Amino acid sequence: MRRSQELPPRCPKPTHELLQLLTRPWTMHILWVLSTSGPTRFGALRRQIDGISSRLLTERLRDLEEKGFIYRHYEPTIPPAVTYGLTKRMQEISGALDKLDELAHKWQEEDAKAARKRKAQAV
């Protein structure tokens, strides 16, 4: 095992594996879009996640589907319609995502308030 992938002391293997999956680049962005937008087609996902390549989006979606966090619904139309959505497993985590969103907004507000205070004191 490479040094960067070694388990920290007392970190349970399931927790380590979950964190390793969720902290990969773009993974949380994908999950966030699906949790806020509901089932979404590939092209719409790509447009909503500014900067992600089609190749990387495909790779992350495959990983998340393999681990049971999202489902892939394929309709054999012309062109094919593929929709991605959250599974029950991922919906169990959505409370944590909601809390992260709440904290992000709270901290952004606190930081803006502190910046205004510093600016006022500098004048």
N, C-alpha and C positions, 0 to 999 in steps of 0.2 A: 504494500500500500504506500502511495506517495505521502510524503510528510504532510502536505496540505489537506489530505483527505483522512488523516488519522482522527480517531474520535477523541474529543477533549475528555479529560478525567470526569468520570461519572456521567457521561452523556449516553443515555440509552440508545441502542442502535436504531429503533424505529423513529425516535425523535431526530437523530442525526440524518437518517435517510429522507425524512420529510423536509427538514430544513435545507438539505442539499438540493432537493427538487425545487422547492419554492424560491430559493435565492438565486437560481440561474437567471441570467439576464433575460428580460422581457416576460418571464413566467408570471409574475404578479400583475403586470400590465394586462396580460391576456385574461387572467382570472378576474381582474377588476372590471374590464369591459363586459365580460360575460355576466358578471354578477349584477351590473347596473343596467345593461341593455337587454338581458335575456338572450334566448337563442339567436345566434348571429351567423350570417354567411361569411365565408372566407374573405371575400373582397371587402365587405363592410368592416370586418375585424382589422384588416390591413390598413384601411383608411383611418380607422379610429386610433391606431397605435402608430403615431408619427415616428418614422425612422426605422421601423423594422422591415427587413427584407422578406420577400415571399418564402425564400428557402428557410430562413430561420423561424418564421412563423409556422411553417409546415412542420419543422423539426420539433418545436415546442408543443404544438398541438398533438403530434403523435405521442410524445412523452407523457403528456397529461392524460390522453386517452388510455394509454397503456397502464397507467397507474390508477385509473378509475376516477379521475377528477372531472373529466368532461366526457360527453358522448358526441359521436359523429353520426349525423343522419344524412344518408345519401339518397337522392332521388334521381333515377335514371332518365332525366329529361335532356333536351338539347338546348343549350349546354347543360351538363349535369349540375344539379343544385346540391350543395353540401352545406349543412347547417351544424354549428357547434353549440352546445349548451352545457350547463352544469349538471352533474350527477348529484344524487342524494349525499354522497360522500363530501363533495365540495360544498354543498349547501350547509353542511354541518360546520364548516369553517367560515361561512359568510358572516357570522356574528363577529368573528375576529377581524375580518376585513372592514366591517362597519365601524368597529371600535378604532381601527387604524385611521379611517377616514375622519372620524370625529376628532381624534388627537391631532391629525395633520392640520385640520382647519383651526383648532384651538391654538396650536403652536404658531401657525401663520399669523393669526390675529395678535398673539402675544408679542411676536417678533416685530410686527408692524408698529405696535404700540410703543415698544422699547425704542425702535428707530426714530419715531416721531419725538419721543422724550429726549433722546440724545441730540437730535437736530435742534430742538427748542433750547436746550441747555447750551449749545454751541453758539447761539445767537446772542 
